[in-house]
Amino acid sequence: MRQGLSKYSIVMNFGVTVVSNIAVGAFLGYYIDKWTVKNHVVFVIFVLLGVASGLYNGFKYLLKEADKYDRHDKKDAEKHNDSRRD
């Protein structure tokens, strides 16, 4: 049961990371665009930067979690092999 909930939390964290980065990029782009050139180019650039940043950080998080699961599975396999030898 715990592993199932852990997998859902990983997906939720990925989604929150991506959406929050996009929101921050949009917020910054909107206000910088509002104070400067007012032609929405800065807004679009910052939204694209937010998307890129969100995906980068989200996939970095997913890879870290996958590595954690792999290390845990290897430890379990080693324990299982050691118990078979006894």
Backbone as JSON Lines, residues from 0, in Angstrom:
{"i":0,"aa":"M","n":[0.82,-1.2,0.0],"ca":[0.0,0.0,0.0],"c":[0.86,1.26,0.0]}
{"i":1,"aa":"R","n":[1.92,1.23,0.8],"ca":[2.76,2.42,0.9],"c":[3.47,2.73,-0.42]}
{"i":2,"aa":"Q","n":[3.93,1.7,-1.12],"ca":[4.6,1.93,-2.39],"c":[3.66,2.51,-3.42]}
{"i":3,"aa":"G","n":[2.39,2.1,-3.39],"ca":[1.41,2.64,-4.32],"c":[1.19,4.12,-4.09]}
{"i":4,"aa":"L","n":[1.07,4.52,-2.83],"ca":[0.9,5.94,-2.51],"c":[2.16,6.72,-2.82]}
{"i":5,"aa":"S","n":[3.31,6.09,-2.65],"ca":[4.56,6.75,-2.96],"c":[4.66,7.06,-4.45]}
{"i":6,"aa":"K","n":[4.18,6.15,-5.28],"ca":[4.21,6.39,-6.72],"c":[3.3,7.54,-7.11]}
{"i":7,"aa":"Y","n":[2.14,7.65,-6.45],"ca":[1.25,8.77,-6.72],"c":[1.87,10.09,-6.27]}
{"i":8,"aa":"S","n":[2.59,10.05,-5.17],"ca":[3.21,11.3,-4.68],"c":[4.33,11.74,-5.63]}
{"i":9,"aa":"I","n":[5.02,10.78,-6.25],"ca":[6.06,11.13,-7.22],"c":[5.43,11.84,-8.41]}
{"i":10,"aa":"V","n":[4.32,11.31,-8.9],"ca":[3.63,11.93,-10.04],"c":[3.11,13.31,-9.65]}
{"i":11,"aa":"M","n":[2.56,13.43,-8.45],"ca":[2.05,14.73,-7.99],"c":[3.19,15.74,-7.86]}
{"i":12,"aa":"N","n":[4.31,15.33,-7.31],"ca":[5.45,16.24,-7.17],"c":[5.97,16.68,-8.53]}
{"i":13,"aa":"F","n":[5.99,15.77,-9.5],"ca":[6.4,16.13,-10.85],"c":[5.45,17.18,-11.42]}
{"i":14,"aa":"G","n":[4.16,16.95,-11.29],"ca":[3.17,17.9,-11.81],"c":[3.26,19.25,-11.14]}
{"i":15,"aa":"V","n":[3.4,19.26,-9.83],"ca":[3.5,20.52,-9.1],"c":[4.76,21.27,-9.49]}
{"i":16,"aa":"T","n":[5.85,20.56,-9.67],"ca":[7.1,21.19,-10.07],"c":[6.97,21.86,-11.43]}
{"i":17,"aa":"V","n":[6.41,21.15,-12.39],"ca":[6.27,21.7,-13.74],"c":[5.31,22.89,-13.74]}
{"i":18,"aa":"V","n":[4.15,22.74,-13.13],"ca":[3.15,23.8,-13.13],"c":[3.63,25.04,-12.37]}
{"i":19,"aa":"S","n":[4.3,24.83,-11.25],"ca":[4.78,25.99,-10.48],"c":[5.87,26.75,-11.23]}
{"i":20,"aa":"N","n":[6.75,26.05,-11.92],"ca":[7.77,26.73,-12.71],"c":[7.14,27.53,-13.85]}
{"i":21,"aa":"I","n":[6.14,26.97,-14.49],"ca":[5.45,27.69,-15.56],"c":[4.74,28.92,-14.99]}
{"i":22,"aa":"A","n":[4.1,28.77,-13.83],"ca":[3.39,29.89,-13.21],"c":[4.35,31.01,-12.82]}
{"i":23,"aa":"V","n":[5.49,30.66,-12.28],"ca":[6.48,31.69,-11.91],"c":[6.99,32.39,-13.16]}
{"i":24,"aa":"G","n":[7.28,31.64,-14.21],"ca":[7.73,32.24,-15.46],"c":[6.68,33.17,-16.05]}
{"i":25,"aa":"A","n":[5.42,32.74,-16.02],"ca":[4.34,33.58,-16.55],"c":[4.16,34.84,-15.71]}
{"i":26,"aa":"F","n":[4.22,34.7,-14.4],"ca":[4.07,35.84,-13.51],"c":[5.19,36.87,-13.74]}
{"i":27,"aa":"L","n":[6.42,36.39,-13.77],"ca":[7.55,37.3,-14.01],"c":[7.46,37.94,-15.4]}
{"i":28,"aa":"G","n":[7.15,37.13,-16.39],"ca":[7.04,37.65,-17.75],"c":[5.94,38.69,-17.89]}
{"i":29,"aa":"Y","n":[4.81,38.44,-17.24],"ca":[3.69,39.39,-17.31],"c":[4.08,40.74,-16.73]}
{"i":30,"aa":"Y","n":[4.67,40.72,-15.52],"ca":[4.99,41.99,-14.88],"c":[6.18,42.7,-15.53]}
{"i":31,"aa":"I","n":[7.16,41.96,-16.0],"ca":[8.27,42.61,-16.71],"c":[7.76,43.21,-18.01]}
{"i":32,"aa":"D","n":[6.89,42.47,-18.7],"ca":[6.31,42.98,-19.95],"c":[5.43,44.19,-19.69]}
{"i":33,"aa":"K","n":[4.71,44.16,-18.59],"ca":[3.83,45.28,-18.24],"c":[4.63,46.56,-17.98]}
{"i":34,"aa":"W","n":[5.8,46.41,-17.38],"ca":[6.61,47.58,-17.02],"c":[7.52,48.04,-18.15]}
{"i":35,"aa":"T","n":[7.71,47.22,-19.18],"ca":[8.67,47.58,-20.23],"c":[7.99,47.75,-21.58]}
{"i":36,"aa":"V","n":[8.18,46.85,-22.5],"ca":[7.83,47.04,-23.9],"c":[6.34,46.87,-24.22]}
{"i":37,"aa":"K","n":[5.6,46.13,-23.44],"ca":[4.15,45.94,-23.58],"c":[3.73,45.34,-24.92]}
{"i":38,"aa":"N","n":[4.51,44.46,-25.47],"ca":[4.1,43.79,-26.71],"c":[4.04,42.27,-26.55]}
{"i":39,"aa":"H","n":[4.05,41.76,-25.36],"ca":[3.89,40.35,-24.98],"c":[5.04,39.45,-25.42]}
{"i":40,"aa":"V","n":[6.09,39.99,-25.98],"ca":[7.24,39.16,-26.36],"c":[7.95,38.66,-25.1]}
{"i":41,"aa":"V","n":[8.15,39.54,-24.14],"ca":[8.82,39.16,-22.9],"c":[8.0,38.11,-22.15]}
{"i":42,"aa":"F","n":[6.68,38.27,-22.16],"ca":[5.79,37.31,-21.52],"c":[5.96,35.92,-22.13]}
{"i":43,"aa":"V","n":[5.93,35.84,-23.45],"ca":[6.07,34.55,-24.14],"c":[7.44,33.94,-23.86]}
{"i":44,"aa":"I","n":[8.47,34.73,-23.87],"ca":[9.82,34.22,-23.59],"c":[9.89,33.64,-22.18]}
{"i":45,"aa":"F","n":[9.32,34.35,-21.2],"ca":[9.38,33.86,-19.83],"c":[8.5,32.62,-19.62]}
{"i":46,"aa":"V","n":[7.38,32.53,-20.32],"ca":[6.57,31.32,-20.23],"c":[7.35,30.14,-20.8]}
{"i":47,"aa":"L","n":[8.01,30.32,-21.93],"ca":[8.82,29.25,-22.51],"c":[9.98,28.86,-21.59]}
{"i":48,"aa":"L","n":[10.59,29.86,-20.96],"ca":[11.64,29.55,-19.98],"c":[11.07,28.79,-18.79]}
{"i":49,"aa":"G","n":[9.86,29.14,-18.37],"ca":[9.21,28.42,-17.28],"c":[8.91,26.98,-17.64]}
{"i":50,"aa":"V","n":[8.47,26.76,-18.88],"ca":[8.21,25.38,-19.35],"c":[9.51,24.59,-19.37]}
{"i":51,"aa":"A","n":[10.55,25.17,-19.92],"ca":[11.85,24.48,-19.99],"c":[12.37,24.18,-18.59]}
{"i":52,"aa":"S","n":[12.29,25.16,-17.71],"ca":[12.76,24.97,-16.34],"c":[11.93,23.92,-15.61]}
{"i":53,"aa":"G","n":[10.63,23.96,-15.79],"ca":[9.76,22.99,-15.14],"c":[10.03,21.57,-15.59]}
{"i":54,"aa":"L","n":[10.17,21.39,-16.89],"ca":[10.46,20.04,-17.4],"c":[11.83,19.56,-16.96]}
{"i":55,"aa":"Y","n":[12.81,20.45,-16.98],"ca":[14.16,20.07,-16.56],"c":[14.15,19.63,-15.08]}
{"i":56,"aa":"N","n":[13.57,20.46,-14.22],"ca":[13.54,20.13,-12.79],"c":[12.66,18.92,-12.51]}
{"i":57,"aa":"G","n":[11.56,18.79,-13.24],"ca":[10.69,17.65,-13.04],"c":[11.37,16.34,-13.42]}
{"i":58,"aa":"F","n":[12.04,16.31,-14.58],"ca":[12.72,15.09,-14.98],"c":[13.93,14.79,-14.11]}
{"i":59,"aa":"K","n":[14.58,15.82,-13.63],"ca":[15.69,15.61,-12.7],"c":[15.17,14.94,-11.42]}
{"i":60,"aa":"Y","n":[14.01,15.39,-10.95],"ca":[13.39,14.79,-9.77],"c":[13.01,13.33,-10.04]}
{"i":61,"aa":"L","n":[12.41,13.07,-11.22],"ca":[12.01,11.7,-11.55],"c":[13.22,10.77,-11.63]}
{"i":62,"aa":"L","n":[14.31,11.24,-12.21],"ca":[15.51,10.41,-12.29],"c":[16.09,10.12,-10.91]}
{"i":63,"aa":"K","n":[16.04,11.1,-10.03],"ca":[16.53,10.89,-8.67],"c":[15.68,9.85,-7.95]}
{"i":64,"aa":"E","n":[14.36,9.93,-8.11],"ca":[13.48,8.95,-7.48],"c":[13.67,7.56,-8.08]}
{"i":65,"aa":"A","n":[13.85,7.47,-9.39],"ca":[14.08,6.18,-10.03],"c":[15.38,5.56,-9.53]}
{"i":66,"aa":"D","n":[16.4,6.37,-9.35],"ca":[17.67,5.87,-8.82],"c":[17.48,5.35,-7.39]}
{"i":67,"aa":"K","n":[16.67,6.06,-6.61],"ca":[16.41,5.63,-5.24],"c":[15.71,4.27,-5.23]}
{"i":68,"aa":"Y","n":[14.73,4.08,-6.12],"ca":[14.03,2.79,-6.21],"c":[14.98,1.69,-6.67]}
{"i":69,"aa":"D","n":[15.86,1.99,-7.62],"ca":[16.82,0.99,-8.1],"c":[17.76,0.54,-6.99]}
{"i":70,"aa":"R","n":[18.26,1.51,-6.22],"ca":[19.16,1.15,-5.11],"c":[18.43,0.3,-4.08]}
{"i":71,"aa":"H","n":[17.15,0.64,-3.81],"ca":[16.37,-0.12,-2.84],"c":[16.12,-1.54,-3.34]}
{"i":72,"aa":"D","n":[15.82,-1.69,-4.63],"ca":[15.61,-3.02,-5.21],"c":[16.88,-3.86,-5.18]}
{"i":73,"aa":"K","n":[18.04,-3.24,-5.42],"ca":[19.3,-3.98,-5.37],"c":[19.59,-4.47,-3.96]}
{"i":74,"aa":"K","n":[19.31,-3.63,-2.96],"ca":[19.52,-4.06,-1.57],"c":[18.61,-5.23,-1.24]}
{"i":75,"aa":"D","n":[17.35,-5.17,-1.68],"ca":[16.43,-6.27,-1.42],"c":[16.9,-7.55,-2.1]}
{"i":76,"aa":"A","n":[17.4,-7.44,-3.32],"ca":[17.89,-8.62,-4.04],"c":[19.11,-9.21,-3.34]}
{"i":77,"aa":"E","n":[20.0,-8.35,-2.85],"ca":[21.18,-8.84,-2.14],"c":[20.79,-9.54,-0.85]}
{"i":78,"aa":"K","n":[19.82,-8.99,-0.12],"ca":[19.35,-9.62,1.12],"c":[18.72,-10.97,0.81]}
{"i":79,"aa":"H","n":[17.96,-11.02,-0.28],"ca":[17.3,-12.27,-0.66],"c":[18.34,-13.32,-1.04]}
{"i":80,"aa":"N","n":[19.37,-12.94,-1.78],"ca":[20.43,-13.86,-2.16],"c":[21.23,-14.33,-0.95]}
{"i":81,"aa":"D","n":[21.49,-13.43,0.0],"ca":[22.23,-13.81,1.21],"c":[21.44,-14.79,2.06]}
{"i":82,"aa":"S","n":[20.13,-14.59,2.12],"ca":[19.3,-15.51,2.94],"c":[19.2,-16.89,2.28]}
{"i":83,"aa":"R","n":[19.31,-16.98,0.97],"ca":[19.26,-18.27,0.28],"c":[20.54,-19.07,0.5]}
{"i":84,"aa":"R","n":[21.65,-18.37,0.71],"ca":[22.93,-19.05,0.9],"c":[23.01,-19.72,2.26]}
{"i":85,"aa":"D","n":[22.28,-19.18,3.23],"ca":[22.36,-19.74,4.59],"c":[21.65,-21.04,4.73]}
